[in-house]
Amino acid sequence: MPKKRPTQPIKRRDGPAKPRPARPAAIEDLRIGDYLAIADADLQYIPRGCDEPYDRPRQALRLSYIPPHAGLPRQVLALGPPFITVRSPHGHVETLDLRLTRLLRLDPKFGQRTFHAHARSKAPPWYL
């Protein structure tokens, strides 16, 4: 009968066993180079219609939605409260208004890996 080898736990070379979950990002906690993802965004608009009385002031309505590119990682380039400038993996630079956008701070290793994986992919930047 062959000898059984003692089993050993698998050692991970790529970091801790449990990655840190994405957590809400406040502008005070952000640094240049951090990786973020959009959680959701708000759209403000003033409704227009013929049935509204003209003597009443119009109020802006706020609609909350999840953009189609919400999970895409972005890298912080500049901070200027309440605005933040970020770069997408495909090189698209945009300025986000933190009063209308809620961000999640990604785990640094996860953010870097996914950012570079998206940058190397041949897929077009569909979110532009």
N, C-alpha and C positions, 0 to 999 in steps of 0.2 A: 504494500500500500504506500503511495507517494506521501511524502511529508507535506503538511500544509504550512504555507508561509503565514507568519503573523500579519494580520491586517493592520494597516496604519491609516490614520486619517489623511485625507488628501490635503496637501498644503497649497494654499492659494498664493500665486505670485503677484496677482494684480490688485491687492489691497484687502481691506477688511471683508469679512464674510457678508455683512449686511451694509449695503450702500445707504448713505443718509438720504432721507426723502427730500424732495424739493420743498422749500418753505417760503412763505411770503417774504418779499424783499421790501424793506423800507429804504428810502434814499440815504438816510444817515448811516446805514450799514453797508452800502455798496462801495466798491473800490474799482478803479480802472483795471480791466482785465477779467473781472468776474463774468461768469456765464449765467444768462437769464433766459427765461421763457415767458411768453405772455400767457396769463391765466384767463383773463377776459378783458373786455374793453367796453366803454360806454360811448354811445352816440347821442349827442344832444341836437334837437331840432325844434323849431317853432312850427306847429301845425298851421296850415293855411286852408281856409275853406270859406265857402259862401254863407254857411249857416251860422257863423259866429257873430255875436253882436260887436259893433265897432267901439262901443264905449267901455268895454272891459279890456284891461291890458292882457296881452298874450303872454303865456308862460311857456318856457322851454320844457319839452318833454325829454326824459332820459330813457334810453333803451339800452339794456345790457345784452351783450352777445359775445360769443366765442369766435374769434376770427379763424379762418381755415388754416392759417399758418401758426396757430397758437403754440404748438409743441416744438417748433423749430428753435434750436438754441441760438442765442445772440451774445456777442461779446461787448462789454461796456467799453466805450472809447472816451467819453467825456461826461461829466456831471455838472449840471447847473440847475439846481432846484427851481421850479418843479419839473424841469426837462432833463432828459437823459439821451445821449447819442449812442447808438448801438450799431454793430456791424453784423450782418447775417453771414452764414458760411460761404455764400456765393459772392460776397463783396458788396452787397447792397447796404448803404449807410442810411439810417433813418433816425429822426429825432422823435421821441415818444413823450407825451404829456402824462405825467404820473397822476394828475388829477382825474384823467379819463381812462387810464390803463392800469391794471393790476398785474404785477410781475411776480414770478417765482424765481428764487435763487436756486440754481442747480448745484449739485455736488461738484466740486472742482474737477475730479477725474472724469466723471460722467460727462460733464459739460465739454471738457476738452476733447474727449474721444468722439462724442457725437458731432461736435462742431467740425472737427477735421474729417470725419467720415462723410458728412454732408458736403464738405468742400471738395473732396476727391470724387464724389459721385458725378456721373455724366448727366444726371437728370437736370433739366432746365429749371431755373428759379420760377416755379409756377405761381408764386405768391405776389409777383410784381404786377 
